């Protein structure tokens, strides 16, 4: 029997699954969160035992199907494993409910973010500790989010894509060409200076010309639901409501422990305070900008590796509120490594 199979038969597993099931049920009944294991017409006032049994059964199946990434954490006796399991399961359920044809705007945002990060033609930046911006020049200036008037003033380039259909837009080469065009237009607004534009502005601009509304919302509206339920994603997004603040703080401390003293100081000054490489070198008594650049690169490499599989903090599962808390906690810890003037 596998390690995860033995764990599922243990009393510890029974207790963990029962605790997670109760937490998920409370969350589902109080927030209206869509779970793929329940049909849309499933009543939230059904007998509690029936609901809990269904959730526990699905949890067990999820653990078995995801054993390659869950077994080490679950079998380790980590006291916070129930938090991780709850988040992983709910995000799995959300993914089953949402998809490229169900929550197109969010899907498109994440897809473009991934394309920009991998493209050698673009540079990406996390600004305000949570919002992604991009540029085609490494040395560029961050501008304020574009106003609706500015976004509406950028014409759509029909020479790049002739048909304004989602299926024609959602292609790698088309999205990258549109991103380059949008960036050039934004830079033109700033006297042809290279700027950093927010990804959300780019996605909103696409949405002015191409229908990327959530198909789930359209389907529910067609079924006669109250339109007041369909608020903007940022106001009522299930994954924003599901993260453990204390666990995020613990992860921030754990990551800080992985950095050397110089990496801590450089990372705080460069990414927390946003000093230039020259000012960072001066602050830390280093000879030139190459020193801070090296330590910053090492710290960022460690950060990417650390966040890769964490719920709420990985690129594929980014919760902006959780990431903001992670950054606030991390920079508060790293600040102590910076020598006082």
C-alpha angles and dihedrals in degrees: 000000000000123000091252091048091055090047092053090056094052128098088239090060091048090053094045095047092047091050093047092046092053091049093048092048092052090048093048094048096045103041105033090238112176113237121187092217090067124058117239092254095051109129118235091212094062116126110297095226092055092051093046092049091052093048093046090050092051091045092055091049091048091051091051093047092047097039095123091067100027107042098077092051096042095045093047094075092238106174090218096052091106090061092051093046093049093051094044092049095047092047088050089052092048090051089053091051095040126049141140089297097040108046102017099167095055092041091050092048092053093043093052091046089055093047093049093049092052097043116096089212096064138059120207128205134187107224131188083016093281116038121088119228129179140200140175091226125062092213101057140132126249113235130195118267109283118257120241088251091055092048092048089050093063107091120222114251104233090181088070096048125005101191117061095213125127093236091056094046097047097077126111098237093043094050093048092048090049091049091052091048093048091048092051091050091050091048090051088058087059098054092274092299114148107255140183112238126195116251090224090062090053093050091046089052091053088049091058090063105026128047106244097155119143109272089208090060092048091050093049092047090051088053090059103260119157110271089220087075092065102081123157118289094246092056098050115017116150094217091056088062097051117071136099111238094197092052091049089053091050090052090051090055091045091053092047088055089059094060127086117237092259092047090052094051095044094045091051094048095043101039103020102038093020096223120169119256090253094052090045091053090048092048092051097039095246122152098238146342094279091075096056090041091056095048092044090053092051092048093049091048090054091046094053090050093046096050097040098099103020119118114244092010107059121096092249094049104031116166106189095206092051092045091050090052090048091053094045091051093044096050090046088056095042093049088075090064094060113095114239117249 
